[in-house]
Amino acid sequence: MSGDPSDEELEEIRQKKMEQLKEQAGGGDEEAMEAQRQQAEAQKKAILRQHLTDGARKRLNTVKMSKPQVGEKVEQQIVALAQSGRIQGKIDEEKMKELLRELTPDSKSFDIRRR
C-alpha cells in the first residue's frame, strides 16, 4: 500500500514538471508566432490596398465570402506578383476577373442521359 502513494506523487511531480516545460518553451513561442502572423497579415493588407482598385477589392471580398480557399489563393498570388515586381499599375476589376478565371478550377458538368 505504501508503493501506491509514492507512484501517485511521482506522477504528480512529472505532470507539474511537464507543464512547467511547456510554459517555458511554448509561452514565448506562441506570443512570437502570433505577433509574426499579425505582422504578415498587416503587410498583406497593405500590399492589396496598394495594388487593387476599389472594384477589384470588392470583388475579391465577395469571392472570399463565398469561397474562402479561392479568395486566399488569389490574395497569395497577388502578393507574390507584387513582391516580385510583376504588377504594373493597379489591378482593376477586369484584371481581377481574369485572375479569378485562371485560379478557379473549372466546374464539372454532368451529362445525364436516359436510356
N, C-alpha and C positions, 0 to 999 in steps of 0.2 A: 504494500500500500504506500510505502514511503517513496517508491520509484515514480508513481503517477504524478504527484505534485511537482517534483523536480522536472519531469518531462514537460508539464504544462508551463512551468516557469521558464524553461529554456525556450519553448515555443513562443511565449510572450516576448521574451527578450529578442528573439530572432525577428519577430514581426516589427517590434519597435525600431530595431536597427535597420531593417529594410525600408521602413517608412522614412527614417532619417536620411538614408542614402538617396531615396527617390526625391525627397525635398531638396537636398543639396544639388543633385545632378539635374533634376527636371525643373525646378522652380525658376532658375535663371534662364534656362534654355527656352522655356515656354514664353516668358516675357520677351526675350530677344527675338524669338521667331514671330511672335505677334506683332512686335514693332516693325520688323522687317516686312511682314506681309502687308501691314498698313502703308508702309512707305512705298512698296511696289504698287499697291492699288492706287495710291495718290498719283504716282508717276504715270501710270497707265491712263488715268482720267485726264491728266494734263495733256498727254500726247493726243488723246482722242479729241479733246476740246480744241487743240491747236490745228488738227488736220481734217476735221469734219465740219461741214456746214450744218446749219440747224436742221434742215430737212433730212440730211443723212443721219444725224444723231437721233432724230425722232424715229426714223425707220429702223435703226439699229436697236433702239429701246423697245420698239414693238416686237421685233424678232426675238429679243431676249426674253420678253414676257411669254411669248407663245412657245418658243423652243430655246431654253437656256443654254443647251450644249452648243447649238449652232451659233448663238449670239457670242458666247465665249470664244469659239473658234474664230469668228470674224474679227473680234476685238484683238485677239492674239496676232492674227495675220496683219491687221492694220498697224499694230505696234511694231511688229517685226519689219514691215515695209518702211515705216517712219524711221526706225533706228538705223536701217541700212541706207537711208537716204534715197530711196526709190520713189518717194511721193513728191510730185511736183505740184505745188499749189495745194488747194483743199479738195477733199473728196466730196463731190456733190451727190445728190440723190440718184442720179443716173449711174454714176460710177459705183455707188453702193449697191444698186440693183444688180449690176454686172458681177460684183464681188460675191453677192449672195447666191447668184445663179451658179457661180463656179464652185462655191464651197458647200452648197447643199446637195445632198445626194438626190438623184432622180427618183421621183416617186414611181413605185411599181404599179403597173396597170395589169389588171387581170381580165382576160377574155373568157367569158363563161358561155359555153356552147351547150345547147340542149340536144340530146340525141333522140 
